[in-house]
Amino acid sequence: MKRGSVAAASLAVLCLLTVSCARLQASARARAKALSQPNVNPTSAIALSVLGDSIYLIDPATGVMKTVARDLTDFQSGYAAWSPDHRYLAWGNGGIDILDTATGRIRQLNRGQSLSMPAWSHDGKLIAFGDGTQLWIEKSTGGRAAPLTTPPSLAPLAATWYPGRALAFDGLHLDCVDGASCVSTDSSEVWTVRSDGTGLRQITRAGHAENPKWSPDGSQILFVRRFTRSKTPRSEAWVVALNGGAARRLVPDTDVVAASWSRDGRQIVLVRRSTVPNTIQVWIESVDGSSARQIAEIVGGTDATIDW
């Protein structure tokens, strides 16, 4: 669509008629700024979400970064996730925003201040998302969201979807009194559930496991394991097989914030804490921990997710 005086006037009139003026203006500024930034090929790009802050695309070969969203609304905003064909990028920001990387247009699938953590089905036709208390599934083109039932003592976070099988999510354990009021604990595990809401199953027994990511072949789940009660608190990238067996540490890093697989499953990308306080950096490593290299620049933030 051409943009000129007519488009500017239309936007101005619309701003006078709707309470969403500030959001429309912010989106317009974001699109204008994106045009002046370096180009990053979305077909291979890594999506980095600094929660409650910004979303970036990173070229894994050159480390070039491009900002696609700023000023996210709250600590649950972000969690950017690629569609299977890497054309669409969805994230939470007062609802589920979906960027069409071919056109640069952003549309909102669903609105709700706490809605976030999107995950795409294998064919891109469905998106799962949550608000920290419940999961829903909705057509990626819009429609009615169907809830997935989970126990009231389990807060489902950061879902990931494997083709034709199930959703995996970080289940934060809640301490519920008389089945009414519940408070968060420091315990979380990786769980799976079928897309029809059946077959809920606990996968890990790590004490604190979060941000799961299916391997491309669906045989194992990558997650971040935190050791918060040890003398030297640390967080590491671990994997667990779905066909049984104990979880194991994947790479030697002890400052991991988030992790994701490459599309061929031969590498992982890690968000790690930087030596500069309150900053993070992105690394790529082979799955055996070799050939580690830092990519992109250090960015501000302490909590993040990543999707490749």
Secondary structure, 3 states (H helix, E strand, C coil): CCCCHHHHHHHHHHHHHCCCHHHHHHHHHHHHHHHCCCCCCCCCCEEEEECCCEEEEECCCCCCEEEEECCCCCCCCEEEEECCCCCEEEEECCEEEEEECCCCEEEEEEECCCCEEEEECCCCCEEEEECCCCEEEEECCCCCCEEECCCCCEEEEEEEECCCCEEEEEEEEEEEECCCEEEEEEEEEEEEEECCCCCCEECCCCCEEEEEEECCCCCEEEEEEEECCCCCCEEEEEEEECCCCCCEECCCCCEEEEEEECCCCCEEEEEEECCCCCEEEEEEEECCCCCCEEEEEEEECCCEEEEC
